[in-house]
Amino acid sequence: MAAASRRFSFCGGNLALDFANTVAWRLSDDPEERLHSYDDLLRWSRAAGVLAADRVTALKTAARKSPTAARGAFRSAIELRELIYRVCEALMSGKRLAESDVKLLNRFVSRFLNRAEFRWTSDGLTWKSQRPAPDLMAMLEAIVRAATQLFTSESAGKISQCQDDRGCGFVFLDKSRSKKRQWCSMSDCGNRAKVRRHYLRSSSKA
């Protein structure tokens, strides 16, 4: 790998984009998978603030009792992650999303979001699930919700991708005034590019 491994990154500006970024160096010849197991998925969910610590502990216990179901939940999570990235690609390129991916997105939406409804409480109008998400896939509801809200909003046009020449591939929301943000993070790929430009300028003057 051209650079040292990075831990989970949360530079996307949206939960769904952060989830897509659990593959590092996606555009390089050697993409780096950050999620290898259901436990990794739980670690990411905790770091992302999707699940509280006690929920993570409960799901770890449930996964140990039902390893086959946990593997199935993990496969669904990876399927969702790659779908999110393909939607991002379509939005960034202006190309039509494959019909098979539209159908897959609808399956995720119907599975996780059609179980919710508006309710009037003492706090006003709230949006609550009618029943809990499938236990071992509890973290996917928040990701699906973030993805569908993003992809159908004006912010969909702000999705961009890191231009690091090593193939970083992280996707993010470009909220800069100029709409010309190039790097996933100025402290990472951006800083490297800055140092490299400085080196090239210095070399040319030598």
C-alpha positions as CSV (number, residue, x, y, z in Angstrom):
1,M,0.0,0.0,0.0
2,A,1.3,3.5,-0.9
3,A,0.5,4.9,2.5
4,A,-0.1,3.7,6.0
5,S,-3.5,2.5,7.0
6,R,-6.0,5.0,8.2
7,R,-8.6,4.3,10.8
8,F,-12.3,5.0,10.2
9,S,-12.7,8.3,8.5
10,F,-15.7,10.7,9.1
11,C,-14.9,13.3,6.5
12,G,-17.9,12.7,4.3
13,G,-20.3,15.2,5.9
14,N,-23.1,12.6,5.8
15,L,-23.5,9.2,7.5
16,A,-24.1,7.3,4.3
17,L,-20.9,8.8,2.7
18,D,-18.9,8.0,5.8
19,F,-20.1,4.4,5.5
20,A,-19.1,4.3,1.8
21,N,-15.7,5.4,2.9
22,T,-15.1,2.3,4.9
23,V,-13.2,1.2,1.8
24,A,-10.0,3.3,1.7
25,W,-7.9,3.9,-1.5
26,R,-11.0,2.7,-3.5
27,L,-9.6,4.1,-6.7
28,S,-6.1,2.6,-6.3
29,D,-4.8,-0.7,-7.5
30,D,-5.0,-1.9,-3.9
31,P,-8.3,-0.9,-2.2
32,E,-8.2,-1.3,1.5
33,E,-11.3,-2.9,3.2
34,R,-11.9,-1.6,6.7
35,L,-14.9,-3.9,7.5
36,H,-14.0,-7.6,7.6
37,S,-16.6,-8.9,10.0
38,Y,-19.8,-8.1,11.9
39,D,-17.7,-7.0,14.9
40,D,-16.0,-4.4,12.6
41,L,-19.4,-3.2,11.5
42,L,-20.3,-2.8,15.2
43,R,-17.1,-0.9,15.9
44,W,-17.8,1.5,13.0
45,S,-21.4,2.0,14.1
46,R,-20.2,2.9,17.6
47,A,-17.6,5.3,16.3
48,A,-20.1,6.9,13.9
49,G,-22.6,7.4,16.8
50,V,-25.2,5.2,15.2
51,L,-25.3,2.8,18.1
52,A,-24.9,3.4,21.8
53,A,-22.3,1.3,23.8
54,D,-25.0,-0.9,25.5
55,R,-26.6,-1.6,22.1
56,V,-23.3,-2.7,20.7
57,T,-22.8,-5.0,23.6
58,A,-26.2,-6.5,23.1
59,L,-25.7,-7.0,19.4
60,K,-22.3,-8.7,20.0
61,T,-24.0,-11.2,22.3
62,A,-26.8,-11.8,19.7
63,A,-24.2,-12.3,17.0
64,R,-22.4,-14.9,19.0
65,K,-25.6,-16.8,19.6
66,S,-26.6,-16.5,15.9
67,P,-23.4,-16.4,13.8
68,T,-25.2,-17.3,10.6
69,A,-27.6,-14.4,11.0
70,A,-24.7,-12.1,11.9
71,R,-22.9,-13.1,8.7
72,G,-26.1,-12.4,6.7
73,A,-26.5,-9.0,8.3
74,F,-22.8,-8.2,7.5
75,R,-23.3,-9.2,3.9
76,S,-26.4,-6.9,3.7
77,A,-24.3,-4.0,5.2
78,I,-21.6,-4.4,2.5
79,E,-24.3,-4.7,-0.2
80,L,-25.8,-1.4,1.0
81,R,-22.3,0.2,1.2
82,E,-21.5,-0.6,-2.4
83,L,-24.9,0.5,-3.5
84,I,-24.4,3.9,-1.8
85,Y,-21.1,4.3,-3.6
86,R,-22.6,3.4,-7.0
87,V,-25.4,6.0,-6.5
88,C,-22.6,8.5,-5.7
89,E,-20.8,7.6,-8.9
90,A,-24.0,8.1,-10.9
91,L,-24.7,11.5,-9.2
92,M,-21.2,12.7,-9.7
93,S,-21.0,11.6,-13.4
94,G,-24.5,12.6,-14.3
95,K,-25.1,9.1,-15.7
96,R,-28.3,7.2,-15.1
97,L,-28.3,4.7,-12.2
98,A,-28.7,1.1,-13.3
99,E,-32.3,0.0,-12.9
100,S,-31.1,-3.0,-10.9
101,D,-29.6,-0.6,-8.4
102,V,-32.8,1.5,-8.2
103,K,-34.7,-1.7,-7.3
104,L,-32.1,-2.6,-4.7
105,L,-32.3,0.8,-3.2
106,N,-36.1,0.5,-3.0
107,R,-35.7,-2.9,-1.3
108,F,-33.6,-1.3,1.4
109,V,-35.9,1.6,1.8
110,S,-39.0,-0.6,2.1
111,R,-37.3,-2.9,4.5
112,F,-36.1,-0.2,6.9
113,L,-38.1,3.0,6.4
114,N,-41.6,1.9,5.7
115,R,-42.0,0.8,9.3
116,A,-42.0,4.4,10.5
117,E,-44.8,6.9,11.0
118,F,-45.4,10.4,12.2
119,R,-46.8,10.8,15.8
120,W,-48.0,13.8,17.7
121,T,-46.4,13.9,21.2
122,S,-45.9,16.5,23.9
123,D,-42.8,17.5,22.0
124,G,-44.7,18.1,18.8
125,L,-44.6,16.1,15.6
126,T,-42.1,13.2,15.8
127,W,-41.0,10.4,13.4
128,K,-40.9,7.0,15.1
129,S,-40.5,3.4,14.1
130,Q,-43.6,1.3,14.4
131,R,-41.4,-1.6,15.4
132,P,-37.6,-2.1,15.9
133,A,-35.4,-2.7,12.9
134,P,-34.3,-6.4,12.4
135,D,-32.1,-6.8,15.4
136,L,-28.7,-7.6,13.9
137,M,-29.2,-5.0,11.2
138,A,-30.2,-2.2,13.6
139,M,-27.4,0.1,12.3
140,L,-28.6,-0.1,8.7
141,E,-31.8,1.9,9.3
142,A,-29.9,5.1,10.1
143,I,-27.6,4.6,7.1
144,V,-30.5,4.0,4.7
145,R,-32.3,7.0,6.1
146,A,-29.2,9.2,5.7
147,A,-28.7,7.9,2.1
148,T,-32.3,8.5,0.9
149,Q,-32.4,12.0,2.4
150,L,-29.1,12.9,0.8
151,F,-29.8,11.5,-2.6
152,T,-33.2,13.2,-2.9
153,S,-32.0,16.6,-1.6
154,E,-30.2,19.6,-3.2
155,S,-27.1,18.3,-1.4
156,A,-26.9,15.4,-3.9
157,G,-25.3,17.8,-6.3
158,K,-22.6,18.6,-3.8
159,I,-21.2,15.0,-3.6
160,S,-17.6,15.0,-4.7
161,Q,-14.6,12.7,-4.5
162,C,-11.0,13.1,-3.2
163,Q,-8.6,13.9,-6.1
164,D,-5.6,12.5,-4.4
165,D,-3.4,10.9,-7.1
166,R,-2.8,7.8,-5.1
167,G,-6.5,6.8,-5.5
168,C,-8.0,7.8,-2.1
169,G,-11.5,7.6,-3.4
170,F,-13.3,9.0,-0.3
171,V,-16.6,10.7,-1.1
172,F,-17.7,13.8,0.7
173,L,-20.1,16.8,0.6
174,D,-18.4,19.8,-0.9
175,K,-19.8,22.6,1.3
176,S,-17.0,25.1,0.4
177,R,-18.0,28.5,-0.9
178,S,-16.1,28.0,-4.2
179,K,-17.5,24.5,-4.7
180,K,-14.0,23.4,-5.6
181,R,-12.9,21.3,-2.7
182,Q,-10.5,18.7,-3.9
183,W,-9.4,16.7,-0.9
184,C,-11.2,14.4,1.6
185,S,-9.3,16.2,4.4
186,M,-6.7,19.0,4.3
187,S,-4.9,17.3,7.2
188,D,-4.5,14.2,5.1
189,C,-4.6,14.1,1.3
190,G,-4.7,17.8,1.1
191,N,-1.6,18.3,3.2
192,R,0.3,15.7,1.2
193,A,-0.6,17.5,-2.1
194,K,0.5,20.8,-0.6
195,V,3.8,19.3,0.5
196,R,4.3,17.7,-2.9
197,R,3.6,21.0,-4.8
198,H,6.1,22.8,-2.5
199,Y,8.7,20.1,-3.3
200,L,8.2,20.3,-7.0
201,R,8.5,24.1,-6.9
202,S,11.7,23.9,-4.9
203,S,13.1,21.2,-7.2
204,S,12.4,23.3,-10.3
205,K,14.3,26.3,-8.8
206,A,17.3,24.2,-7.8
